[in-house]
Amino acid sequence: MAISSLYEKNEEEREKIKNELKELLEKGNKTIYQVALNVGSYGTSRTIANFIATGKGEIINIDWYICKILSYVKFDDDRRGTRVYGCGMDMGFYIVYHLGIALYNDGYALTQKWLN
C-alpha cells in the first residue's frame, strides 16, 4: 500500500471521528469540562480528563476523540486522560482552543470549565 493511500485513509478516519464528536457537542452546550489528573514531575506535562454533558444529562469522556483529532496530544493509559506537554500557560485552554480550530476553524467555538 502506498504512503499516500495510508494518509488518505487516516484523514478519512479522522474526519469521521471529528463528525462524531461534533454530533455529541451539538447535543450539549459546547462546554468541555476538565479535571487535572496529574502534573509531570518536572512540571512540563499534564494529564487532563475531558468531558462533555449532553442535553439528556449524560456525561461523556471525550479523551479518545481528542487524542485522535489532535495528533500532538497522547492518551495516558495509566491515568485515563489526555497527556499534553508544555508549561507556563493553561494547558486545558490549549486543548480546547486547538480542538475548536480542528472542528470549527474557530478556537473560541468551544468553552472550557475546570472541575477542580
N, C-alpha and C positions, 0 to 999 in steps of 0.2 A: 504494500500500500504506500502510495506517495505521501510525502510530508504535507503537501497542500491539501490532500483529501482528509488527512487526520486533523488538520487545522480547521477545515470546514465542518467536520463532524463535531469537533469541540465547540465551535461557535454556534452550531445548531442546538446543541445540548444546553449551552449557556443561555441562549435566547429563550429556550423552553423554560428553564429554571427562573429566569427573570420574569416571564409572563405569569408563572405560578405564584411568585412572590407578590407581584402587582395585584393579582386577584385577591390574595389574602389581605393585602394592605387596604384595598378598596372596601373590604367588609368592616374595617375599623376606622380609626381616626388618623391614620398615618403617623402615629407616635411609636417610636421604638423605646421600650423600657429596658434599662440596662442595670446589671449587677456586676460590680467588680469582684471577680473571684480570686485573683492573685496578682501580685506585683513581683516581677523577677527580682532576684537577689541584688542585682546591680541597679535596679530601677529603670532599666531600659526596655522592658517589655511588660505587657499587661495581658491577662486573660479576662475577657468580659463576656458575660452571658447576655444575649439579646432576645427580647420577647416582644410580641405584639398582642393586643387584645382585640378580639373581633366584636362585632355588634351584639353577638349572642352571649357574650361574657366568657368566651373561651380564651385561654392564654396559650399562645403558641410560641415555642422556641424556634427562632429563625437562624440560628448559628450555621446550620448546614447550608442554607441558601446563601448567606453572606460569604462563606468561605468558597463556594462555587462561583459566585459572581465576581468577587474581588480577589484576584489572583495573588495579591501581595499580603493577604492575611491567611493564617493557617488555623485549622481546628485543633484544639488542645484536647487530645483523647483522655488524658488523666483528669482534667478539671471540667471537661464537657462544656467548653466555651470557645470563643474566638480569640486567638492569640494575635496580638498586634505589637509591633516593635516601634519604639520611639519614646521620647520623653520631652518634657518641657511644654506640653500642651494637653488639652483634654482629649485623650485618645478615644473616648466614647463618641465625642462630637466628630472626630476624624472619621470613624467608621460610618456614622450616619450620614455625614456630608458626602462622602465618596459613594455610598450606596445610593443616595439621591441622584448624584450625577449619572451613575450607571443605569438607573431605572428610568429617570425622568429628564435627564440632561439639565438638572437644576439641583444644586447642592442644598438648597433650602426647601425642597419639596417635602421633606420628612422632618419631624421634630423628634427631640430626644429628651428623655427624663431618666435621671438616676434614681434607683430604688434604695440605695444605701449610701 
